[in-house]
Amino acid sequence: MASRLEIIKLLWLQTLAALLLPSLSAASAQLSANSCSQSSDWSSGSVCGKAIDGNTNRNWNGGSCTATGDNNGWWEAQFDVTVRVDFVSLWNRANCCPHRLGNFQLLMDGAECASYSTSTPESVFNVSCGAGGRRLRVQSRTGDLLTICEIKIFGIVGEGFRFVSYRS
């Protein structure tokens, strides 16, 4: 039989784990943004919605890529409810300019949850986030236009999880 001190330690550890760890019972699923925006449009055909149209065609002429018209541009998804974003999958442009998606940060409600930088950008890649809020932004740090051919956001919606800030 466990001693009183052991029971108190166990309860304390369970409480601490519940506060520090995201809910393990909630499985990540693809989240649907209710709207999007971006810093500017490179052309009338490069609107933000092309990045969330479900088409993963990585060729600009396929009509599914978006591009900003300004250097160090940004793209943002907005949600009606609070979500926890676990990871993001991004499809980079294949027929030109892959460096445009080679250095960026992910921001959740304005706070950085991840950053990515490489000299050899990938075609499709996943970036972990682990933060909650209502706005997910991809902020370019290349000094060039931002081009995204598709973005899929995975996480959980609403209640049933806790947000814990590990930043001081």
C-alpha positions in Angstrom: 0.0 0.0 0.0 1.3 3.4 -0.9 2.2 5.8 1.8 0.5 9.2 2.2 3.6 10.9 1.0 3.8 8.8 -2.2 0.1 9.5 -2.9 0.7 13.3 -2.5 3.8 13.0 -4.8 1.8 11.1 -7.4 -1.1 13.7 -7.3 1.4 16.5 -7.6 3.1 14.9 -10.6 -0.3 14.4 -12.3 -1.3 18.0 -11.7 2.1 19.2 -13.0 1.8 17.1 -16.1 -1.7 18.3 -16.8 -0.5 21.9 -16.7 2.7 21.5 -18.7 1.7 19.0 -21.4 -0.9 19.5 -24.1 -3.7 17.1 -24.0 -2.6 13.8 -25.3 -6.1 12.5 -25.7 -7.0 15.0 -28.5 -5.7 13.8 -31.9 -4.5 16.3 -34.5 -6.7 16.8 -37.5 -6.5 19.2 -40.5 -7.9 22.5 -39.5 -9.9 24.7 -41.8 -9.3 28.4 -41.7 -12.4 30.5 -42.1 -10.5 33.2 -43.9 -7.0 34.3 -44.9 -5.1 37.4 -45.8 -1.6 38.4 -47.0 0.5 41.5 -47.0 -0.1 42.2 -50.7 -0.9 40.4 -53.9 1.8 39.9 -56.6 -1.0 39.9 -59.2 -4.8 39.6 -59.3 -4.3 35.8 -59.7 -2.1 35.4 -56.6 -4.7 35.9 -53.8 -4.2 34.3 -50.4 -7.0 31.7 -50.9 -4.9 29.8 -53.4 -2.7 28.6 -50.6 -5.7 26.8 -48.9 -7.7 25.6 -52.0 -6.7 22.0 -51.5 -4.7 21.9 -54.7 -1.0 20.9 -54.1 0.1 21.7 -57.6 3.5 23.3 -57.2 3.7 24.8 -60.7 2.7 28.5 -60.9 0.8 27.9 -64.1 -1.3 25.3 -62.3 -3.1 28.3 -60.7 -2.8 27.2 -57.1 0.1 29.3 -55.8 -0.1 32.6 -54.0 2.6 35.2 -53.9 3.0 38.5 -52.1 3.9 41.7 -54.0 6.3 42.9 -51.3 9.6 41.8 -49.9 9.4 40.1 -46.5 5.7 39.6 -47.0 3.4 37.5 -44.9 0.5 35.1 -45.3 -2.1 34.5 -42.6 -4.9 32.1 -41.8 -7.7 33.2 -39.5 -9.9 30.9 -37.4 -13.3 31.6 -35.8 -12.4 29.7 -32.7 -9.2 29.1 -30.7 -7.1 26.3 -32.1 -3.8 24.7 -31.2 -1.6 24.3 -34.2 0.6 21.2 -33.9 2.3 21.4 -37.3 2.0 23.0 -40.7 2.7 21.3 -44.1 3.8 23.7 -46.8 4.2 23.1 -50.5 6.9 25.2 -52.1 6.9 26.4 -55.8 8.6 23.9 -58.1 9.2 25.7 -61.4 10.9 28.8 -60.0 12.2 30.6 -57.0 12.2 27.9 -54.2 14.3 30.2 -52.1 11.3 32.4 -51.4 10.1 29.8 -48.9 13.5 29.1 -47.5 13.6 31.4 -44.5 10.4 32.2 -42.5 8.9 32.1 -39.1 5.5 30.9 -38.0 3.6 33.2 -35.6 0.5 32.3 -33.6 -1.4 35.5 -32.6 1.8 37.4 -33.1 4.1 35.2 -31.0 6.7 33.0 -32.8 6.1 29.3 -32.5 8.6 28.1 -35.1 11.2 29.3 -37.5 12.7 27.7 -40.6 15.8 28.5 -42.5 17.7 26.6 -45.1 20.0 27.3 -48.1 18.4 24.4 -50.0 14.6 24.8 -49.6 12.5 21.7 -49.7 9.5 21.0 -52.0 7.1 19.9 -49.3 7.9 20.1 -45.6 6.4 20.1 -42.1 7.1 22.6 -39.4 6.1 22.0 -35.8 4.3 24.8 -33.9 2.6 23.7 -30.7 0.9 27.1 -30.0 -2.7 28.2 -29.7 -4.7 31.2 -30.9 -6.8 32.4 -33.8 -4.3 33.7 -36.3 -1.4 31.7 -37.9 1.0 33.8 -39.9 3.9 32.7 -42.2 6.3 35.6 -42.1 9.1 35.7 -44.8 12.6 36.7 -43.7 14.2 36.3 -47.2 14.1 39.9 -48.4 12.1 38.6 -51.4 8.5 37.8 -52.2 6.7 35.0 -50.3 5.3 32.2 -52.5 3.2 29.3 -51.1 1.5 26.7 -53.3 -0.4 25.0 -50.5 -0.5 25.1 -46.7 -2.2 22.5 -44.5 -2.6 23.2 -40.9 -3.0 20.4 -38.3 -4.0 20.7 -34.7 -7.1 20.6 -32.5 -10.0 23.0 -32.1 -11.5 24.7 -29.0 -11.7 23.3 -25.6 -10.0 20.2 -24.1 -6.5 21.5 -24.1 -4.4 24.0 -22.2 -1.9 26.6 -23.5 1.2 26.9 -21.5 3.8 29.5 -22.3 7.3 28.3 -21.9 8.7 31.8 -22.7 9.7 34.1 -19.9 
